[in-house]
């Protein structure tokens, strides 16, 4: 059997190469910057060519998960590969400090940037003081 005559095999190989190129940075190079002000923590995610619809922001317990998915539609006349596939382009998890107002976390996408604002609770500032705890023995 001549491998070059097997069109389905060639199509699958090309699709796999395209997929690996995409996952390994072919779509965008993502940059993350975290800033803290007295009122809030701001996370900026710069991802050129990534649309707002591709981003997802989730809160789970004391973690903030930010990720982007590339959705790809494949139409195959043999239906062996037909369907929609989602491939991860970016994923990062952040710890949410105890003094963040989780109910008021907001995200906004503008231009090539996703900005996540995590407002701080003013009455919790006193709980962030460090002190040494004596060990009883």
DSSP file (Angstrom, degrees, kcal/mol; ACC not computed):
  #  RESIDUE AA STRUCTURE BP1 BP2  ACC     N-H-->O    O-->H-N    N-H-->O    O-->H-N    TCO  KAPPA ALPHA  PHI   PSI    X-CA   Y-CA   Z-CA
    1    1 A X              0   0    0      0, 0.0     2,-0.6     0, 0.0     3,-0.0   0.000 360.0 360.0 360.0 128.9    0.0    0.0    0.0
    2    2 A X    >>  -     0   0    0      1,-0.1     3,-1.3     2,-0.0     4,-0.6  -0.753 360.0-151.2 -84.9 119.7    1.3    3.4   -1.0
    3    3 A X  G >4 S+     0   0    0     -2,-0.6     3,-0.7     1,-0.3     7,-0.2   0.793  93.4  61.1 -64.0 -28.8    0.9    5.8    1.9
    4    4 A X  G 34 S+     0   0    0      1,-0.2    -1,-0.3     5,-0.1     6,-0.0   0.705 100.0  55.7 -72.2 -18.3    0.6    8.8   -0.4
    5    5 A X  G <4 S+     0   0    0     -3,-1.3     2,-1.3     1,-0.1    -1,-0.2   0.661  84.1  90.0 -86.0 -16.6   -2.5    7.3   -2.0
    6    6 A X    <X  -     0   0    0     -3,-0.7     4,-2.0    -4,-0.6     5,-0.2  -0.668  55.7-178.9 -83.4  94.0   -4.3    7.0    1.4
    7    7 A X  H  > S+     0   0    0     -2,-1.3     4,-2.5     1,-0.2    -1,-0.2   0.828  77.5  55.2 -67.3 -34.0   -6.0   10.4    1.5
    8    8 A X  H  > S+     0   0    0      2,-0.2     4,-2.3     1,-0.2    -1,-0.2   0.913 108.5  48.7 -66.5 -40.8   -7.6    9.8    4.9
    9    9 A X  H  > S+     0   0    0      2,-0.2     4,-2.4     1,-0.2    -2,-0.2   0.931 112.7  47.8 -62.9 -46.0   -4.3    9.1    6.4
   10   10 A X  H  X S+     0   0    0     -4,-2.0     4,-2.6    -7,-0.2     5,-0.2   0.908 111.3  50.7 -61.3 -42.6   -2.7   12.2    4.9
   11   11 A X  H  X S+     0   0    0     -4,-2.5     4,-2.5     1,-0.2    -1,-0.2   0.913 111.5  48.1 -62.3 -43.1   -5.6   14.4    6.0
   12   12 A X  H  X S+     0   0    0     -4,-2.3     4,-2.4     2,-0.2    -2,-0.2   0.892 111.6  49.9 -65.3 -40.0   -5.3   13.0    9.6
   13   13 A X  H  X S+     0   0    0     -4,-2.4     4,-2.3     2,-0.2    -2,-0.2   0.917 112.6  46.6 -64.9 -43.0   -1.6   13.6    9.6
   14   14 A X  H  X S+     0   0    0     -4,-2.6     4,-2.4     2,-0.2    -2,-0.2   0.905 112.3  50.4 -65.7 -41.0   -2.0   17.2    8.4
   15   15 A X  H  X S+     0   0    0     -4,-2.5     4,-2.6    -5,-0.2    -2,-0.2   0.919 110.5  50.0 -62.7 -42.7   -4.7   17.8   10.9
   16   16 A X  H  X S+     0   0    0     -4,-2.4     4,-2.6     2,-0.2    -2,-0.2   0.904 111.0  49.3 -62.9 -42.0   -2.5   16.5   13.7
   17   17 A X  H  X S+     0   0    0     -4,-2.3     4,-2.1     2,-0.2    -1,-0.2   0.902 112.1  47.9 -63.7 -41.0    0.4   18.7   12.6
   18   18 A X  H  X S+     0   0    0     -4,-2.4     4,-2.2     2,-0.2    -2,-0.2   0.906 111.8  50.3 -65.1 -41.7   -1.9   21.7   12.5
   19   19 A X  H  X S+     0   0    0     -4,-2.6     4,-2.7     2,-0.2     5,-0.2   0.927 111.1  48.0 -62.4 -46.6   -3.3   20.9   15.9
   20   20 A X  H  X S+     0   0    0     -4,-2.6     4,-2.3     1,-0.2    -1,-0.2   0.885 110.6  51.9 -64.0 -38.2    0.2   20.5   17.5
   21   21 A X  H  <>S+     0   0    0     -4,-2.1     5,-2.2    -5,-0.2    -1,-0.2   0.914 111.9  47.3 -62.4 -42.0    1.3   23.8   15.9
   22   22 A X  I ><>S+     0   0    0     -4,-2.2     3,-1.3     4,-0.2     5,-0.8   0.936 114.1  45.1 -65.1 -48.5   -1.7   25.5   17.4
   23   23 A X  I 3<5S+     0   0    0     -4,-2.7    -1,-0.2     1,-0.3    -2,-0.2   0.870 109.4  57.0 -65.6 -36.3   -1.3   24.0   20.9
   24   24 A X  I 3<5S-     0   0    0     -4,-2.3    -1,-0.3    -5,-0.2    -2,-0.2   0.151 136.6 -71.0 -86.7  21.2    2.4   24.7   20.9
   25   25 A X  I < 5S+     0   0    0     -3,-1.3    -3,-0.2    -5,-0.0    -2,-0.2   0.579  92.1 127.2 110.5  10.9    2.0   28.5   20.3
   26   26 A X  I   <S+     0   0    0     -5,-2.2    -4,-0.2    -4,-0.2    -3,-0.1   0.757  80.0  42.2 -71.1 -23.1    0.9   28.8   16.8
   27   27 A X  S   <S-     0   0    0     -5,-0.8     2,-0.3     1,-0.3    -1,-0.1   0.934 123.5 -21.6 -90.1 -54.6   -2.1   31.0   17.7
   28   28 A X        -     0   0    0     -6,-0.3     2,-0.6    61,-0.1    -1,-0.3  -0.996  44.9-127.5-156.6 156.9   -0.9   33.4   20.4
   29   29 A X        -     0   0    0     -2,-0.3    19,-0.5    -3,-0.1     2,-0.3  -0.954  36.0-146.8-106.5 116.7    1.7   34.1   23.0
   30   30 A X  E     -A   47   0A   0     -2,-0.6     2,-0.4    59,-0.2    17,-0.2  -0.665  13.4-168.2 -93.5 137.9    0.0   34.8   26.2
   31   31 A X  E     -A   46   0A   0     15,-2.4    15,-3.2    -2,-0.3     2,-0.4  -0.987   4.1-161.4-124.7 133.8    1.3   37.3   28.8
   32   32 A X  E     -A   45   0A   0     -2,-0.4     2,-0.4    13,-0.2    13,-0.2  -0.951   7.8-178.1-119.6 134.5   -0.1   37.6   32.3
   33   33 A X  E     -A   44   0A   0     11,-2.5    11,-3.2    -2,-0.4     2,-0.5  -0.999   7.4-162.9-132.1 130.9    0.4   40.6   34.7
   34   34 A X  E     -A   43   0A   0     -2,-0.4     2,-0.4     9,-0.2     9,-0.2  -0.964  10.5-179.9-117.8 126.7   -0.9   40.8   38.2
   35   35 A X  E     -A   42   0A   0      7,-2.9     7,-3.2    -2,-0.5     2,-0.5  -0.951  12.6-153.7-125.1 145.2   -1.1   44.1   40.1
   36   36 A X  E     +A   41   0A   0     -2,-0.4     2,-0.2     5,-0.2     5,-0.2  -0.977  14.4 175.7-121.0 129.0   -2.4   44.9   43.6
   37   37 A X        -     0   0    0      3,-3.2    -2,-0.0    -2,-0.5     3,-0.0  -0.719  49.4 -97.9-115.9 172.0   -3.8   48.2   44.7
   38   38 A X  S    S+     0   0    0     -2,-0.2     3,-0.1     1,-0.2    -2,-0.0   0.762 124.0  38.0 -62.5 -22.1   -5.3   49.0   48.1
   39   39 A X  S    S-     0   0    0      1,-0.2    81,-3.0    80,-0.1     2,-0.3   0.710 124.4  -4.5-100.7 -24.2   -8.8   48.4   46.6
   40   40 A X  E     - B   0 119A   0     79,-0.3    -3,-3.2    60,-0.1     2,-0.5  -0.979  55.5-114.3-161.6 167.1   -8.4   45.4   44.3
   41   41 A X  E     -AB  36 118A   0     77,-2.2    77,-2.9    -2,-0.3     2,-0.5  -0.973  32.7-159.6-110.6 129.4   -6.2   42.9   42.6
   42   42 A X  E     -AB  35 117A   0     -7,-3.2    -7,-2.9    -2,-0.5     2,-0.5  -0.947   6.6-167.0-116.5 125.6   -6.1   43.2   38.8
   43   43 A X  E     -AB  34 116A   0     73,-2.7    73,-3.0    -2,-0.5     2,-0.5  -0.955   5.7-165.8-110.7 120.9   -5.0   40.4   36.5
   44   44 A X  E     -AB  33 115A   0    -11,-3.2   -11,-2.5    -2,-0.5     2,-0.6  -0.933   2.7-169.4-107.8 125.4   -4.3   41.3   32.9
   45   45 A X  E     -AB  32 114A   0     69,-3.1    69,-2.8    -2,-0.5     2,-0.6  -0.954   5.1-163.4-114.7 112.0   -4.1   38.6   30.3
   46   46 A X  E     +AB  31 113A   0    -15,-3.2   -15,-2.4    -2,-0.6     2,-0.3  -0.861  19.6 161.1 -98.8 118.2   -2.7   39.7   27.0
   47   47 A X  E >   -A   30   0A   0     65,-2.6     3,-1.8    -2,-0.6   -17,-0.2  -0.759  28.2-145.9-140.2  89.7   -3.5   37.2   24.2
   48   48 A X  T 3  S+     0   0    0    -19,-0.5     3,-0.1    -2,-0.3    64,-0.1  -0.267  83.1  11.9 -57.3 140.2   -3.2   38.6   20.7
   49   49 A X  T 3  S+     0   0    0      1,-0.2     2,-0.6   -21,-0.1    -1,-0.2   0.439  93.8 123.8  71.8   5.1   -5.7   37.1   18.2
   50   50 A X    <   -     0   0    0     -3,-1.8    -1,-0.2    62,-0.1    -3,-0.2  -0.859  56.6-136.8 -97.4 123.2   -7.8   35.4   20.9
   51   51 A X    >>  -     0   0    0     -2,-0.6     3,-1.4     1,-0.1     4,-0.6  -0.342  18.9-114.8 -75.3 156.6  -11.4   36.4   20.8
   52   52 A X  G >4 S+     0   0    0      1,-0.3     3,-1.0     2,-0.2    -1,-0.1   0.837 114.1  62.0 -59.0 -34.8  -13.4   37.2   24.0
   53   53 A X  G 34 S+     0   0    0      1,-0.2    -1,-0.3    15,-0.0    16,-0.1   0.707  95.7  61.0 -66.7 -20.0  -15.7   34.2   23.4
   54   54 A X  G <4 S+     0   0    0     -3,-1.4    15,-2.1    14,-0.1    -1,-0.2   0.728  89.2  88.4 -79.7 -21.9  -12.7   31.8   23.7
   55   55 A X  E <<  -D   68   0B   0     -3,-1.0     2,-0.4    -4,-0.6    13,-0.2  -0.476  53.9-172.3 -81.7 148.6  -11.9   32.9   27.3
   56   56 A X  E     -D   67   0B   0     11,-2.7    11,-2.4    -2,-0.2     2,-0.4  -0.997   5.3-167.5-136.5 137.6  -13.4   31.4   30.4
   57   57 A X  E     +D   66   0B   0     -2,-0.4     2,-0.4     9,-0.2     9,-0.2  -0.991  14.3 177.6-127.9 122.8  -13.1   32.6   34.0
   58   58 A X  E     -D   65   0B   0      7,-2.8     7,-2.9    -2,-0.4     2,-0.5  -0.950  21.3-149.8-128.4 143.9  -14.1   30.3   36.8
   59   59 A X  E     +D   64   0B   0     -2,-0.4     2,-0.4     5,-0.2     5,-0.2  -0.968  18.4 174.7-110.5 125.7  -14.1   30.5   40.6
   60   60 A X  E >   -D   63   0B   0      3,-2.5     3,-1.8    -2,-0.5     2,-0.3  -0.928  62.4 -58.1-133.1 108.6  -13.7   27.3   42.5
   61   61 A X  T 3  S-     0   0    0     -2,-0.4     0, 0.0     1,-0.3     0, 0.0  -0.426 122.6 -15.7  57.7-114.9  -13.4   27.6   46.3
   62   62 A X  T 3  S+     0   0    0     -2,-0.3    34,-3.1    -3,-0.1     2,-0.4   0.004 121.0  92.6-107.8  27.5  -10.3   29.7   46.8
   63   63 A X  E <   -DE  60  95B   0     -3,-1.8    -3,-2.5    32,-0.2     2,-0.5  -0.942  58.0-153.7-123.6 143.4   -9.0   29.4   43.2
   64   64 A X  E     -DE  59  94B   0     30,-3.0    30,-2.9    -2,-0.4     2,-0.5  -0.976  14.8-161.9-113.8 119.1   -9.5   31.5   40.1
   65   65 A X  E     -DE  58  93B   0     -7,-2.9    -7,-2.8    -2,-0.5     2,-0.5  -0.899   8.0-176.4-106.1 123.6   -9.1   29.5   36.8
   66   66 A X  E     +DE  57  92B   0     26,-2.8    26,-2.6    -2,-0.5     2,-0.3  -0.981  16.4 153.4-120.3 124.6   -8.6   31.4   33.6
   67   67 A X  E     -DE  56  91B   0    -11,-2.4   -11,-2.7    -2,-0.5     2,-0.4  -0.987  30.1-147.4-149.6 159.0   -8.4   29.5   30.3
   68   68 A X  E     -DE  55  90B   0     22,-2.4    21,-2.9    -2,-0.3    22,-1.3  -0.987  13.3-158.6-128.8 138.7   -9.0   29.9   26.6
   69   69 A X  E     - E   0  88B   0    -15,-2.1     2,-0.7    -2,-0.4    19,-0.2  -0.933  11.1-143.8-119.0 139.8  -10.2   27.2   24.2
   70   70 A X  E     - E   0  87B   0     17,-3.4    17,-2.7    -2,-0.4     2,-0.5  -0.911  19.0-154.1 -99.1 117.3   -9.9   27.0   20.4
   71   71 A X  E     - E   0  86B   0     -2,-0.7     2,-0.4    15,-0.2    15,-0.2  -0.792  13.0-173.6 -94.4 132.7  -13.0   25.5   18.9
   72   72 A X  E     - E   0  85B   0     13,-3.1    13,-3.0    -2,-0.5     2,-0.5  -0.991  14.0-148.7-132.1 128.1  -12.5   23.8   15.6
   73   73 A X  E     - E   0  84B   0     -2,-0.4     2,-0.5    11,-0.2    11,-0.2  -0.839  13.5-167.6 -97.6 125.6  -15.2   22.3   13.4
   74   74 A X  E     - E   0  83B   0      9,-3.1     9,-2.5    -2,-0.5     2,-0.6  -0.958   4.7-166.8-115.5 127.6  -14.2   19.3   11.3
   75   75 A X        +     0   0    0     -2,-0.5     2,-0.5     7,-0.2     7,-0.1  -0.956  11.7 177.1-114.3 117.4  -16.4   18.1    8.5
   76   76 A X    >   -     0   0    0     -2,-0.6     3,-1.4     1,-0.1     6,-0.2  -0.975  28.9-147.6-123.6 126.3  -15.5   14.7    7.2
   77   77 A X  T 3  S+     0   0    0     -2,-0.5    -1,-0.1     1,-0.3    -2,-0.0   0.782 104.9  50.8 -64.2 -24.5  -17.5   12.9    4.5
   78   78 A X  T 3  S-     0   0    0     -3,-0.0    -1,-0.3     1,-0.0    -3,-0.0   0.543 103.0-136.4 -87.1  -7.9  -16.7    9.6    6.2
   79   79 A X  S <  S+     0   0    0     -3,-1.4    -2,-0.1     1,-0.1    -1,-0.0   0.592  72.3 117.9  63.6  12.8  -17.9   10.9    9.6
   80   80 A X  S    S+     0   0    0      1,-0.2    -1,-0.1     0, 0.0    -3,-0.0   0.818  91.2  17.8 -77.7 -28.6  -14.9    9.4   11.3
   81   81 A X  S    S+     0   0    0      2,-0.0    -1,-0.2     0, 0.0    -7,-0.1   0.315  93.1 131.9-120.0   5.9  -13.6   12.8   12.4
   82   82 A X        +     0   0    0     -6,-0.2     2,-0.3    -9,-0.1    -7,-0.2  -0.301  40.9  64.2 -65.2 142.1  -16.7   14.9   12.0
   83   83 A X  E    S-E   74   0B   0     -9,-2.5    -9,-3.1     2,-0.0     2,-0.5  -0.820  83.4 -62.0 140.8-176.8  -17.5   17.2   14.9
   84   84 A X  E     -E   73   0B   0     -2,-0.3     2,-0.4   -11,-0.2   -11,-0.2  -0.908  43.3-166.0-107.9 131.1  -16.4   20.1   17.0
   85   85 A X  E     -E   72   0B   0    -13,-3.0   -13,-3.1    -2,-0.5     2,-0.5  -0.912   8.3-152.7-116.7 143.7  -13.2   19.9   18.9
   86   86 A X  E     -E   71   0B   0     -2,-0.4     2,-0.4   -15,-0.2   -15,-0.2  -0.975  13.5-172.8-117.1 123.8  -12.0   22.2   21.7
   87   87 A X  E     -E   70   0B   0    -17,-2.7   -17,-3.4    -2,-0.5     2,-0.2  -0.941  26.9-115.1-116.9 136.3   -8.3   22.6   22.2
   88   88 A X  E     +E   69   0B   0     -2,-0.4   -19,-0.2   -19,-0.2     3,-0.1  -0.498  32.1 172.3 -71.7 133.7   -6.7   24.5   25.1
   89   89 A X  E    S+     0   0B   0    -21,-2.9     2,-0.3     1,-0.4   -59,-0.2   0.678  70.9   4.1-105.2 -30.1   -4.7   27.6   24.1
   90   90 A X  E     +E   68   0B   0    -22,-1.3   -22,-2.4     2,-0.0    -1,-0.4  -0.983  59.7 173.0-157.3 141.6   -4.0   29.0   27.6
   91   91 A X  E     +E   67   0B   0     -2,-0.3     2,-0.3   -24,-0.2   -24,-0.2  -0.926   6.9 161.9-155.0 129.5   -4.7   27.9   31.2
   92   92 A X  E     -E   66   0B   0    -26,-2.6   -26,-2.8    -2,-0.3     2,-0.4  -0.989  21.5-149.6-149.6 141.8   -3.6   29.4   34.5
   93   93 A X  E     -E   65   0B   0     -2,-0.3     2,-0.4   -28,-0.2   -28,-0.2  -0.924  13.1-166.4-113.2 135.1   -4.8   29.0   38.1
   94   94 A X  E     -E   64   0B   0    -30,-2.9   -30,-3.0    -2,-0.4     2,-0.3  -0.930  22.5-120.8-119.3 143.2   -4.5   31.8   40.6
   95   95 A X  E     -E   63   0B   0     -2,-0.4     2,-0.6   -32,-0.2   -32,-0.2  -0.664  24.0-139.7 -77.6 136.1   -5.0   31.7   44.4
   96   96 A X        -     0   0    0    -34,-3.1     6,-0.0    -2,-0.3     4,-0.0  -0.883  19.9-129.0 -97.8 118.0   -7.7   33.9   45.7
   97   97 A X    >   -     0   0    0     -2,-0.6     3,-1.5     1,-0.1   -34,-0.0  -0.221  20.7-112.7 -62.8 157.0   -6.7   35.7   48.9
   98   98 A X  T 3  S+     0   0    0      1,-0.3    -1,-0.1    29,-0.1    -2,-0.0   0.752 113.2  60.2 -63.9 -25.0   -9.1   35.5   51.9
   99   99 A X  T 3  S+     0   0    0      2,-0.1    22,-3.4    25,-0.1     2,-0.4   0.193  79.7 110.2 -92.7  18.4   -9.8   39.2   51.7
  100  100 A X  B <  S-F  120   0C   0     -3,-1.5     2,-1.4    20,-0.3    20,-0.2  -0.778  72.3-128.1 -92.4 135.9  -11.2   39.2   48.1
  101  101 A X    >   -     0   0    0     18,-3.2     3,-1.7    -2,-0.4    18,-0.3  -0.685  26.9-172.0 -80.9  92.3  -14.9   39.8   47.6
  102  102 A X  G >  S+     0   0    0     -2,-1.4     3,-1.3     1,-0.3    -1,-0.2   0.817  77.2  62.1 -60.3 -34.3  -15.6   36.7   45.5
  103  103 A X  G 3  S+     0   0    0      1,-0.3    -1,-0.3    -3,-0.1    -2,-0.1   0.683 106.2  46.4 -67.2 -17.2  -19.1   37.7   44.7
  104  104 A X  G <  S+     0   0    0     -3,-1.7    15,-0.3    15,-0.2     2,-0.3   0.130  74.1 132.7-116.3  20.5  -17.9   40.9   42.9
  105  105 A X    <   -     0   0    0     -3,-1.3     2,-0.3    13,-0.1    13,-0.2  -0.567  36.9-171.4 -69.0 132.7  -15.1   39.5   40.7
  106  106 A X  E     -C  117   0A   0     11,-2.2    11,-3.0    -2,-0.3     2,-0.4  -0.929  15.3-159.5-129.4 152.5  -15.5   40.9   37.2
  107  107 A X  E     -C  116   0A   0     -2,-0.3     2,-0.4     9,-0.2     9,-0.2  -0.991   8.3-177.7-131.9 141.1  -13.8   40.2   33.8
  108  108 A X  E     -C  115   0A   0      7,-2.5     7,-3.3    -2,-0.4     2,-0.5  -0.999  13.0-152.8-140.0 135.5  -13.7   42.5   30.8
  109  109 A X  E     +C  114   0A   0     -2,-0.4     2,-0.4     5,-0.2     5,-0.2  -0.934  23.2 162.9-110.6 125.4  -12.2   41.8   27.4
  110  110 A X  E >   -C  113   0A   0      3,-2.8     3,-2.0    -2,-0.5     2,-0.4  -0.977  61.0 -32.2-144.2 127.8  -11.1   44.8   25.3
  111  111 A X  T 3  S-     0   0    0     -2,-0.4    -2,-0.0     1,-0.3     0, 0.0  -0.517 126.5 -25.6  66.2-122.9   -8.7   44.8   22.4
  112  112 A X  T 3  S+     0   0    0     -2,-0.4   -65,-2.6   -64,-0.1     2,-0.4   0.152 121.0  91.3-105.6  16.6   -6.3   41.9   22.9
  113  113 A X  E <   -BC  46 110A   0     -3,-2.0    -3,-2.8   -67,-0.2     2,-0.5  -0.928  55.0-158.3-124.9 139.5   -6.6   42.0   26.7
  114  114 A X  E     -BC  45 109A   0    -69,-2.8   -69,-3.1    -2,-0.4     2,-0.5  -0.957  19.0-164.2-104.6 125.3   -8.7   40.2   29.3
  115  115 A X  E     -BC  44 108A   0     -7,-3.3    -7,-2.5    -2,-0.5     2,-0.5  -0.957   4.1-167.2-116.4 125.4   -8.8   42.2   32.6
  116  116 A X  E     -BC  43 107A   0    -73,-3.0   -73,-2.7    -2,-0.5     2,-0.5  -0.944   4.8-160.9-112.7 125.8  -10.0   40.5   35.8
  117  117 A X  E     -BC  42 106A   0    -11,-3.0   -11,-2.2    -2,-0.5     2,-0.6  -0.926   7.3-173.7-110.6 124.8  -10.8   42.7   38.7
  118  118 A X  E     -B   41   0A   0    -77,-2.9   -77,-2.2    -2,-0.5   -13,-0.1  -0.889  18.7-147.0-117.6  98.5  -10.9   41.1   42.2
  119  119 A X  E     -B   40   0A   0     -2,-0.6   -18,-3.2   -18,-0.3     2,-0.3  -0.349  12.6-129.6 -68.3 144.2  -12.1   43.8   44.8
  120  120 A X  B     -F  100   0C   0    -81,-3.0     2,-0.5   -20,-0.2   -20,-0.3  -0.690  16.0-119.0 -92.9 145.3  -10.7   43.5   48.3
  121  121 A X    >   -     0   0    0    -22,-3.4     3,-1.1    -2,-0.3     4,-0.3  -0.730  18.1-150.6 -80.9 122.8  -12.9   43.6   51.4
  122  122 A X  G >  S+     0   0    0     -2,-0.5     3,-1.1     1,-0.2     4,-0.3   0.849  92.7  55.8 -66.9 -33.0  -12.0   46.6   53.5
  123  123 A X  G 3  S+     0   0    0      1,-0.2     3,-0.3     2,-0.1    -1,-0.2   0.572 100.5  60.8 -76.8  -7.3  -12.9   45.1   56.8
  124  124 A X  G X  S+     0   0    0     -3,-1.1     3,-1.5   -25,-0.2     4,-0.3   0.506  75.4  92.7 -95.0  -5.6  -10.6   42.1   56.2
  125  125 A X  G X  S+     0   0    0     -3,-1.1     3,-1.5    -4,-0.3    -1,-0.2   0.856  80.4  58.5 -57.3 -35.9   -7.4   44.2   55.9
  126  126 A X  G >  S+     0   0    0     -3,-0.3     3,-0.8     1,-0.3    -1,-0.3   0.736  98.2  61.2 -68.3 -19.8   -6.7   43.7   59.6
  127  127 A X  G <  S+     0   0    0     -3,-1.5    -1,-0.3     1,-0.2    -2,-0.2   0.524  90.3  68.8 -83.2  -5.1   -6.6   39.9   59.2
  128  128 A X  G <  S+     0   0    0     -3,-1.5    -1,-0.2    -4,-0.3     2,-0.2   0.373  71.0 117.5 -94.9   5.6   -3.7   40.1   56.7
  129  129 A X    <   -     0   0    0     -3,-0.8     2,-0.4    -4,-0.1    -3,-0.0  -0.517  62.0-132.5 -73.2 137.2   -1.2   41.1   59.4
  130  130 A X        +     0   0    0     -2,-0.2     2,-0.3     2,-0.0    -2,-0.1  -0.720  33.3 163.8 -90.8 139.9    1.6   38.7   60.0
  131  131 A X        -     0   0    0     -2,-0.4     2,-0.4     2,-0.0     0, 0.0  -0.989  38.1-108.7-150.7 155.4    2.6   37.7   63.5
  132  132 A X        -     0   0    0     -2,-0.3     2,-0.5     1,-0.0    -2,-0.0  -0.689  27.9-143.0 -86.6 135.7    4.5   34.9   65.1
  133  133 A X        -     0   0    0     -2,-0.4     2,-0.2     0, 0.0    -1,-0.0  -0.870  16.7-127.9-100.6 125.9    2.5   32.3   67.0
  134  134 A X        -     0   0    0     -2,-0.5     2,-0.6     1,-0.1     0, 0.0  -0.483  17.7-134.5 -71.2 139.8    4.1   31.0   70.2
  135  135 A X        -     0   0    0     -2,-0.2     2,-0.3     2,-0.0    -1,-0.1  -0.861  16.6-140.9 -99.0 123.0    4.3   27.2   70.4
  136  136 A X              0   0    0     -2,-0.6     0, 0.0     1,-0.1     0, 0.0  -0.604 360.0 360.0 -83.5 142.1    3.3   25.8   73.8
  137  137 A X              0   0    0     -2,-0.3    -1,-0.1     0, 0.0    -2,-0.0   0.317 360.0 360.0-151.9 360.0    5.2   22.9   75.3
